[in-house]
Amino acid sequence: MTGLDVVLEDYLAHVKTERGYSLHTLAAYASDLADLLSFAESRGVADAAGIDLALLRDWLWAATERDLARASIARRAASARGFTSWLARRGIVDVDQGTRLKAPRALRTLPRVVSQTALEGAIARLEERAADGDPIAERDVAIAELLYASALRVSELVGLDLPDVDRERRTVRVMGKGSKERVVPYGAPAARAIDRYLEHARPTIVAALAARRPESDPGGAPGQAGAVRGVRESDRTAVLLGARGARMGVRSVYRLVAGMLEEIPGTGPSGPHALRHTAATHLLDGGADLRAVQEFLGHASLGTTQIYTHVSAERLKQSYRTAHPRA
């Protein structure tokens, strides 16, 4: 292990323990900075003191030559600035070389928003599939309703455990970015779908698994994933279960929502985030306060939430161009 590798390892340990970043963010930092140090070594730089502004700029330029997306280059610049700032604070280098490092601004596209009518039609199609009591179809209805009702991130949704759902108060407790916990409400349609799933579909999934596995635990509580052995302890109280009894994964939810929105006209991503965007925009269209929507979404910055005011403005302009005789 080189001296640069040791320094990077110390920095990543610092970020993990003191910054509270998610595993996804940590992985991005590690990848970006490992690439930076590899680039530095290719230029004959053997220690942190050799990472100067010229080298950092050359590294970003090399990324543009490889046709990396603007957002990826902007993230790399942010990763490098965090690293060089830490190097200076620790006294490993005399000057923070990253303070003057700039990267192209990431292009910010407006998120996809589904109309209320189109969304109701998509959920109605899911409900038709669940009409005969198919537990997986009932689970899918609950997923769609809850994603839209509470504007959850997909990671927050699949991370829900049974104690996180307060059916009496119609709220869910989620762990958002930066390990920030918040409690989010949901409405009557979502409540009906969740109650049906938890009272019928989930116990049916667990019972079917127990019947297929002779080693099932007869002492498990009804409706609990813990009634079946072979399921990880962390999955036993998961709200959303896959067909094999484990906690439902992010990719499965992506496939479900993409299929659900497939027939709806519109451009942009069709994954679970489209329902989060849609919920936020519909709230603002309905007169909700921007700061209340910020709390609802779990955004650390009001600026992040303001993207939805732009969405509402674009929708207004589209309606104006379509309907006004002198548009």
Secondary structure by P-SEA (a helix, b strand, c coil): ccaaaaaaaaaaaaaaccccccaaaaaaaaaaaaaaaaaaaaacccccccccaaaaaaaaaaaaaacccaaaaaaaaaaaaaaaaaaaaacccccccccccccccccccccccccaaaaaaaaaaaaaaaccccaaaaaaaaaaaaaaaccccaaaaaacccccccccccbbbbbccccbbbbbbbcaaaaaaaaaaaacaaaaaaaaaaaacccccccccccccccccccccccccccccccccccccaaaaaaaaaaaaccccccccccaaaaaaaaaaaaaaacccaaaaaaaaccccccccaaaaaaaaaaaaaaaaaccccc
